[in-house]
Amino acid sequence: MIKNGKPRSAAAEHHAGMIASTVTNGWDVASYLDPDHPTQLAVLRSIDDLAHEQASNLAVDGCGAPLYAVSLYGLARAYGQLAAATAGVEAQVAESMRNHPEHVSGTRRDELELHRAVPGLIAKAGAESVYAAGLPDGRGIAIKISDGSPRARPTAMAGVLMRLGFDSDTLRAHATAPVLGHGVRVGEVRPYAETLSRLGS
């Protein structure tokens, strides 16, 4: 996973954590990506516990790790629980995300700006324009842009957070995105007002 001193995969830290857990517990490292490996079964139990539902539909992520599906409700519950944790490994994960958000998203994506703009928040975007966030009061947010395009993802998240009462220059900047025609602004992407109106504050 490391070549010439650089990670070969955006999920290098994810794999490093799985390998470290495997070594710490004395399990076989060569097969750590097997869905029936003790490391992967522990990951699956954690997902189930945090989401309060059973993950299903085993697939393989682009980085080679087992991948499971949960509902958006389950994903929101998981992030809310992580963000609100005050003890244990959940609190350690949340604190690490808050202290080192550049290791969650890199340095050029909107999650980094969001971590810095909303106190106590944890957030992570995923494949096919899934976006989840947790707040320290236990509320969780999970968004899926149906066509998988990332263009609307930060705008949708900013709209939800602003509807929940948060405000910052960053959120206002993310709340719309220009649509260009031949280099000229001809419209904008913005949160759907009817959807936002259904959210509590």
Helices and strands as residue ranges (DSSP letters): E 2-3, E 6-7, H 12-24, H 38-51, E 56-60, E 66-69, H 72-84, H 88-99, H 102-105, H 110-117, E 122-126, G 127-129, E 130-134, E 140-144, G 150-152, H 153-163, H 169-174, E 177-181, E 184-189, H 193-197
